[in-house]
Amino acid sequence: MYPKSMSWFIALVAGIAAALAIQTLFVPTTFALGIVILAIGNEIGAFGSLTLLRGHGEVSVDLPILVAIAIIFGPVFGFWVGLLATWTRRELNREIQWPSTLFNHAQFAIIGWISGYAFFLLRGNVLAKPLIYNTLPLIITVTLAFLLNVTFVIVAIALRKHRSLQEVFRVYYKSMTPSFILMLPVAFLMAGLYKTLGVWGELAFFVPLVGIRWTMTLIKALRQAYFNTIRVMLASLDAKDPYTYGHSMRVGHYGMLLAQHMEMPEDKVEGVRFAGMLHDIGKMGTPEHILNKPGRLNMDEILIMQRHPIVGSAILAQIQMQGCAAKGVLHHHERWDGTGYPDNLRGEEIPVETRIISVVDAYDAMTSDRPYRRAMPHEAAIAEIRAGSGIQFDPTIVDKFLALAEHNDLSRTEGSSHGWDMTPSFFSRLLRKGTTQSG
């Protein structure tokens, strides 16, 4: 099921598209070889769409072709190509729910119609006027089309996930913005040079579009390499100390649940999860006889153990992993009262993501068997967390954690499984399936 607000938004977009479809029936048109070839190219561009980095949307390179068609042949052709020649592989495979498919085609149809009509209102005519006289109408029309596409998709995602428009843009579109900007001049030139190049000359523009799609693929590949790096580090930790590995996976899972409960932005939730999974990665440099010592550590051993946040932070620095994960590793033993280590940070000097990790780290440590003691019961661990509020832990985050613990069985978690999921669509699968398409 979709949220009611998003269902109404899809109905609105589909309704506008239906109204435009009725209008186009009364407009005389002429079928041409050019529209067929470019429509096929548009469908090829749509069929090669890629999912956004965090799911809940797709990005493709067909929008420049659609806009060019609308500008060259008019709003009627733009409408019908947008409606009928924008099928993606996932839509044909029925991997996307029908309301999202309806939304995708309706919004492209609207964009095709508006592009053609806007260019007409701006007195543009690529078939009769030289490029110099069409430059301003082309710039305005192409920019308008791309802004409409991004706006449609961002609003749909924001309504579906109950997030702000600014957050959705930052989380889903920020990394893809350069690729969108590169598509603007392609659409401009395809439309502006049609009279000079003809339909066969237009095919040359498929080369830069293929390059833009390759760039998008590279961005996704780099993100997957980021995940794979985390996998390698955790596999190494598992080989050295299976207990620490399992503990780290649970802390990452608990941290993710708490961050979601606190309604943090999705990219921040992801960062908390990574920070939790990697917070003890520095223990790879700690001697095994200290890690597995059955009794309490002496002072020298305690000092060696307390070096693991610094070692872990140095490891992440070597692989250029910055942001929340790095802070979570370096500062997860800081305390709210300023008596922690390694930097004696106090209160809100400690990053909020790290304060989350501190709470869930302590909870899992207390509820897990250690070489020198048995696990505490859940109730006893909760009492210890409550007692540390305002001393060891941020009291606001403790309150959030206690509220989360009341409604969730934290004793059962997939986080300790070796089959943990690090695919880019992990977070999207926590929500209902449905995909909207852009560009």
Secondary structure as GFF3:
##gff-version 3
##sequence-region A 1 439
A	DSSP	alpha_helix	4	24	.	.	.	ID=ss1
A	DSSP	alpha_helix	33	47	.	.	.	ID=ss2
A	DSSP	beta_strand	50	51	.	.	.	ID=ss3
A	DSSP	beta_strand	58	59	.	.	.	ID=ss4
A	DSSP	alpha_helix	63	73	.	.	.	ID=ss5
A	DSSP	alpha_helix	75	84	.	.	.	ID=ss6
A	DSSP	alpha_helix	89	92	.	.	.	ID=ss7
A	DSSP	alpha_helix	98	121	.	.	.	ID=ss8
A	DSSP	alpha_helix	131	161	.	.	.	ID=ss9
A	DSSP	alpha_helix	165	168	.	.	.	ID=ss10
A	DSSP	pi_helix	169	173	.	.	.	ID=ss11
A	DSSP	three_ten_helix	174	176	.	.	.	ID=ss12
A	DSSP	alpha_helix	177	192	.	.	.	ID=ss13
A	DSSP	alpha_helix	194	202	.	.	.	ID=ss14
A	DSSP	three_ten_helix	203	205	.	.	.	ID=ss15
A	DSSP	alpha_helix	206	240	.	.	.	ID=ss16
A	DSSP	alpha_helix	242	261	.	.	.	ID=ss17
A	DSSP	alpha_helix	266	278	.	.	.	ID=ss18
A	DSSP	three_ten_helix	281	285	.	.	.	ID=ss19
A	DSSP	alpha_helix	288	291	.	.	.	ID=ss20
A	DSSP	alpha_helix	299	305	.	.	.	ID=ss21
A	DSSP	alpha_helix	308	318	.	.	.	ID=ss22
A	DSSP	alpha_helix	324	331	.	.	.	ID=ss23
A	DSSP	three_ten_helix	347	349	.	.	.	ID=ss24
A	DSSP	alpha_helix	352	366	.	.	.	ID=ss25
A	DSSP	alpha_helix	378	387	.	.	.	ID=ss26
A	DSSP	alpha_helix	395	407	.	.	.	ID=ss27
A	DSSP	three_ten_helix	414	416	.	.	.	ID=ss28
A	DSSP	alpha_helix	426	429	.	.	.	ID=ss29
A	DSSP	beta_strand	437	438	.	.	.	ID=ss30
###
